[in-house]
Amino acid sequence: MTSTLPHNILSFVHYLLSQHLKSGDYVADCTAGNGNDTLFLAQRVGQTGCVWAFDIQEMAIHNTRQRLNNADLLAPVQLILDGHQNIDQYIHQPLDAVMFNLGYLPQSDKTCTTTANHSVLAMKKSLNLLRPNGLLTVVLYGGHSTGSDECLAVEALARQCKQQQVDILRYQFANRPKSAPYALIFRKISDEIVFS
């Protein structure tokens, strides 16, 4: 008998979002990277939905465009060469979901990473762009110094969120090192989120 339990953190996030999203939804991938999450989102929302995908590296945008072209799913995606902290300059309508997969671009310059300040700012803006019941997912990597700082900053942001405004779920494996990747899932409850 095959288990349906997701075998890693990102597959759990994809599983959760696949239950949540439908054709025609509006979503954002705040860390396009090599395009895996962008492609997943485009498949979920289809040609009638929209995906905004952000990255600061031209190589990431190129890789994502190529992956989407190969799957014939470039049409519903807007690729944006800019930092995710500027999300509100590009998106002005309510979103159904936002994904963050923090860290650095695999097989690339490991010194070019997402940063705590930019990621937290982007998450705050994204939470207020979400519709009620919208999901924000963030995969965190504490195994390098910048990632460790991001984990602390995102955890601090989570503690600022009032439970009447946001539900927050942590998903991590209990028998892996503390530095192993884990996910936080934010489900928006109220129309506007006020951070304490």
Sine and cosine of phi, psi and omega as CSV:
sin_phi,cos_phi,sin_psi,cos_psi,sin_omega,cos_omega
0.00,0.00,0.77,-0.63,-0.04,-1.00
-1.00,0.01,0.71,-0.71,0.01,-1.00
-0.98,0.21,0.60,-0.80,0.08,-1.00
-0.99,-0.13,0.05,1.00,0.02,-1.00
-0.93,0.38,0.81,-0.58,0.01,-1.00
-0.83,0.55,0.68,-0.73,-0.12,-0.99
-1.00,0.01,-0.15,0.99,0.12,-0.99
-0.52,-0.85,0.14,-0.99,-0.12,-0.99
-0.89,0.45,-0.72,0.69,-0.06,-1.00
-0.92,0.40,-0.58,0.81,0.04,-1.00
-0.92,0.40,-0.53,0.85,0.09,-1.00
-0.90,0.43,-0.71,0.71,0.01,-1.00
-0.87,0.49,-0.70,0.71,0.03,-1.00
-0.88,0.47,-0.67,0.74,0.03,-1.00
-0.86,0.50,-0.73,0.69,-0.02,-1.00
-0.88,0.47,-0.72,0.69,-0.02,-1.00
-0.94,0.35,-0.51,0.86,0.03,-1.00
-0.91,0.41,-0.46,0.89,0.07,-1.00
-0.98,0.21,-0.39,0.92,-0.12,-0.99
-1.00,-0.08,-0.61,0.79,-0.16,-0.99
-1.00,-0.02,0.42,-0.91,0.04,-1.00
-0.61,-0.79,0.19,-0.98,0.03,-1.00
-0.84,0.54,0.71,-0.71,0.02,-1.00
1.00,-0.08,-0.09,1.00,-0.01,-1.00
-0.96,0.28,0.35,-0.94,0.05,-1.00
-0.94,-0.34,0.80,-0.60,-0.10,-0.99
-0.62,-0.78,0.27,-0.96,0.06,-1.00
-0.72,-0.70,0.65,-0.76,0.18,-0.98
-0.94,-0.33,0.95,-0.31,-0.12,-0.99
-0.99,0.10,-0.04,1.00,0.03,-1.00
-0.59,-0.80,0.99,0.15,-0.14,-0.99
-0.87,0.49,-0.64,0.77,0.03,-1.00
0.82,0.57,-0.81,-0.58,0.01,-1.00
-1.00,-0.04,0.12,0.99,0.15,-0.99
1.00,-0.06,0.07,1.00,-0.03,-1.00
-0.89,0.45,-0.74,0.67,-0.01,-1.00
-0.95,0.32,-0.60,0.80,0.03,-1.00
-0.88,0.48,-0.70,0.72,0.03,-1.00
-0.89,0.46,-0.71,0.71,0.03,-1.00
-0.84,0.55,-0.73,0.68,-0.01,-1.00
-0.90,0.43,-0.67,0.74,0.01,-1.00
-0.88,0.47,-0.62,0.78,0.05,-1.00
-0.90,0.44,-0.60,0.80,-0.03,-1.00
-0.96,0.29,-0.68,0.74,-0.12,-0.99
-1.00,0.01,-0.31,0.95,0.08,-1.00
0.93,0.37,-0.15,-0.99,-0.08,-1.00
-0.94,0.34,-0.31,0.95,-0.01,-1.00
-1.00,-0.06,-0.12,0.99,0.05,-1.00
-0.99,-0.13,-0.18,-0.98,0.02,-1.00
-0.54,-0.84,0.67,-0.74,0.09,-1.00
-0.85,-0.53,0.80,-0.60,0.17,-0.99
-0.98,-0.21,0.82,-0.58,-0.04,-1.00
-0.85,-0.52,0.84,-0.55,-0.08,-1.00
-0.94,-0.33,0.62,-0.79,0.24,-0.97
-0.32,-0.95,0.47,-0.89,-0.01,-1.00
-1.00,-0.06,-0.12,0.99,-0.04,-1.00
-0.96,-0.27,0.78,-0.63,0.02,-1.00
-0.87,0.50,-0.60,0.80,0.01,-1.00
-0.87,0.49,-0.63,0.78,0.00,-1.00
-0.91,0.41,-0.69,0.72,0.02,-1.00
-0.90,0.44,-0.66,0.75,0.04,-1.00
-0.88,0.48,-0.75,0.66,-0.02,-1.00
-0.88,0.47,-0.64,0.77,0.01,-1.00
-0.92,0.39,-0.69,0.72,0.02,-1.00
-0.86,0.51,-0.69,0.72,-0.02,-1.00
-0.89,0.45,-0.69,0.73,0.01,-1.00
-0.89,0.46,-0.68,0.73,0.01,-1.00
-0.92,0.39,-0.64,0.77,0.04,-1.00
-0.87,0.50,-0.70,0.71,-0.01,-1.00
-0.88,0.48,-0.50,0.86,0.00,-1.00
-1.00,-0.10,0.07,1.00,-0.05,-1.00
0.82,0.58,0.69,0.72,-0.02,-1.00
-0.77,-0.64,0.48,0.88,0.00,-1.00
-0.97,0.23,-0.48,0.88,-0.12,-0.99
-0.83,0.55,-0.69,0.72,-0.05,-1.00
-0.99,0.12,0.13,0.99,-0.12,-0.99
-0.92,-0.40,0.71,-0.70,0.17,-0.99
-0.95,-0.31,0.90,-0.43,0.00,-1.00
-1.00,-0.02,0.79,-0.61,-0.14,-0.99
-0.81,-0.58,0.90,-0.43,0.05,-1.00
-1.00,0.08,0.99,0.10,-0.02,-1.00
-0.23,-0.97,0.27,-0.96,0.03,-1.00
-0.96,0.28,0.56,-0.83,-0.03,-1.00
-0.91,0.40,-0.29,0.96,0.05,-1.00
-0.91,0.42,-0.23,0.97,0.02,-1.00
-0.98,-0.19,0.34,0.94,-0.09,-1.00
-0.80,0.59,-0.61,0.79,-0.06,-1.00
-0.95,0.30,-0.14,0.99,0.10,-1.00
-0.99,0.16,-0.28,0.96,-0.08,-1.00
-0.91,-0.42,-0.46,0.89,-0.08,-1.00
-0.89,-0.46,0.81,-0.59,-0.05,-1.00
-0.80,-0.60,0.19,0.98,0.03,-1.00
-0.85,-0.52,0.36,-0.93,-0.02,-1.00
-0.89,0.46,0.60,-0.80,0.00,-1.00
-0.95,-0.31,0.47,-0.88,0.06,-1.00
-1.00,-0.04,-0.43,0.90,0.03,-1.00
-0.32,-0.95,0.46,-0.89,0.08,-1.00
-0.68,-0.73,0.72,-0.69,0.02,-1.00
-0.92,-0.40,0.66,-0.75,0.18,-0.98
-0.80,-0.60,0.76,-0.65,0.11,-0.99
-0.78,-0.62,1.00,0.01,-0.25,-0.97
-0.97,0.25,0.21,-0.98,0.03,-1.00
0.89,-0.45,-0.63,-0.78,-0.04,-1.00
-0.84,-0.54,0.29,-0.96,0.00,-1.00
-0.94,0.34,0.85,-0.53,0.01,-1.00
-0.83,0.56,0.57,-0.82,-0.04,-1.00
0.83,0.56,0.63,0.78,-0.03,-1.00
-0.62,-0.79,-0.20,-0.98,0.00,-1.00
-0.93,0.36,0.93,-0.37,-0.06,-1.00
-0.97,0.26,-0.12,0.99,0.07,-1.00
-1.00,0.07,-0.21,0.98,0.06,-1.00
-1.00,-0.10,1.00,-0.09,-0.09,-1.00
-0.81,-0.59,0.26,-0.96,0.21,-0.98
-0.92,0.39,0.41,-0.91,-0.05,-1.00
-0.83,-0.56,0.42,-0.91,-0.07,-1.00
-0.84,0.55,-0.76,0.65,-0.06,-1.00
-0.88,0.48,-0.74,0.67,-0.03,-1.00
-0.92,0.39,-0.65,0.76,-0.03,-1.00
-0.92,0.40,-0.67,0.74,0.01,-1.00
-0.91,0.41,-0.67,0.74,0.05,-1.00
-0.87,0.49,-0.71,0.71,0.02,-1.00
-0.89,0.46,-0.63,0.78,0.01,-1.00
-0.92,0.38,-0.65,0.76,0.05,-1.00
-0.87,0.49,-0.73,0.68,0.01,-1.00
-0.90,0.43,-0.64,0.76,-0.01,-1.00
-0.91,0.42,-0.66,0.75,0.02,-1.00
-0.87,0.49,-0.60,0.80,0.02,-1.00
-0.99,0.17,-0.28,0.96,0.12,-0.99
-0.99,0.14,-0.35,0.94,-0.03,-1.00
-0.92,0.38,0.56,-0.83,0.20,-0.98
-0.95,0.32,0.37,-0.93,0.21,-0.98
-0.82,0.57,0.68,-0.73,-0.10,-0.99
0.97,0.22,0.01,1.00,0.10,-1.00
-0.94,0.35,0.41,-0.91,-0.04,-1.00
-0.91,-0.41,0.66,-0.75,0.20,-0.98
-0.88,-0.48,0.82,-0.57,0.02,-1.00
-0.90,-0.43,0.64,-0.77,0.06,-1.00
-0.68,-0.73,0.82,-0.57,0.10,-0.99
-0.99,-0.17,0.80,-0.59,-0.12,-0.99
-0.91,-0.41,0.59,-0.80,-0.02,-1.00
-0.80,-0.60,0.95,-0.31,-0.04,-1.00
-1.00,-0.07,0.15,0.99,-0.11,-0.99
-0.99,0.14,0.00,1.00,0.09,-1.00
-0.70,-0.72,0.30,-0.96,-0.20,-0.98
-0.88,0.47,-0.68,0.73,0.02,-1.00
-0.91,0.41,-0.64,0.77,0.02,-1.00
-0.91,0.42,-0.62,0.78,0.04,-1.00
-0.89,0.46,-0.67,0.74,0.06,-1.00
-0.88,0.48,-0.66,0.76,0.01,-1.00
-0.90,0.43,-0.67,0.75,0.02,-1.00
-0.84,0.54,-0.73,0.69,0.00,-1.00
-0.88,0.48,-0.67,0.74,-0.04,-1.00
-0.93,0.36,-0.66,0.75,0.00,-1.00
-0.94,0.34,-0.62,0.79,0.08,-1.00
-0.88,0.47,-0.64,0.77,0.04,-1.00
-0.90,0.45,-0.66,0.75,0.06,-1.00
-0.88,0.48,-0.68,0.73,0.00,-1.00
-0.86,0.50,-0.63,0.78,0.01,-1.00
-0.93,0.36,-0.37,0.93,0.03,-1.00
-0.98,0.21,-0.32,0.95,-0.08,-1.00
-0.99,0.16,0.83,-0.56,0.00,-1.00
-0.96,0.28,0.65,-0.76,-0.08,-1.00
-0.92,0.39,-0.32,0.95,0.08,-1.00
-0.97,0.24,-0.25,0.97,-0.05,-1.00
-0.95,-0.31,-0.48,0.88,-0.08,-1.00
-0.55,-0.84,0.72,-0.70,0.24,-0.97
-1.00,-0.06,0.67,-0.74,0.00,-1.00
-0.77,-0.63,0.83,-0.56,0.00,-1.00
-0.93,-0.37,0.69,-0.73,0.11,-0.99
-0.97,-0.26,0.72,-0.70,0.07,-1.00
-0.82,-0.57,0.89,-0.46,0.06,-1.00
-0.43,-0.90,0.37,-0.93,0.03,-1.00
-1.00,0.07,0.75,-0.66,-0.09,-1.00
-0.97,0.23,-0.35,0.94,-0.08,-1.00
-0.95,-0.32,0.51,0.86,0.06,-1.00
-0.84,-0.54,0.28,-0.96,-0.04,-1.00
-0.85,0.53,0.43,-0.90,0.02,-1.00
-0.85,0.53,-0.48,0.88,-0.03,-1.00
-0.99,0.15,-0.05,1.00,-0.02,-1.00
-0.91,0.41,0.49,-0.87,0.02,-1.00
-0.86,0.52,0.50,-0.86,0.11,-0.99
-0.52,-0.86,0.19,-0.98,-0.05,-1.00
-0.81,-0.59,0.56,-0.83,0.23,-0.97
-0.90,-0.43,0.71,-0.70,0.03,-1.00
-0.88,-0.48,0.85,-0.52,0.01,-1.00
-0.97,-0.23,0.81,-0.58,0.13,-0.99
-0.93,-0.38,0.89,-0.46,-0.04,-1.00
-0.96,0.28,0.70,-0.71,0.01,-1.00
-0.95,-0.31,-0.77,0.63,-0.08,-1.00
-1.00,-0.09,0.21,-0.98,-0.02,-1.00
-0.90,0.44,-0.69,0.73,-0.04,-1.00
-0.78,-0.63,0.60,-0.80,-0.01,-1.00
-0.95,-0.30,0.79,-0.61,0.06,-1.00
-0.95,-0.30,0.85,-0.52,-0.04,-1.00
-1.00,0.02,0.73,-0.68,-0.05,-1.00
-0.98,0.19,0.00,0.00,0.00,0.00
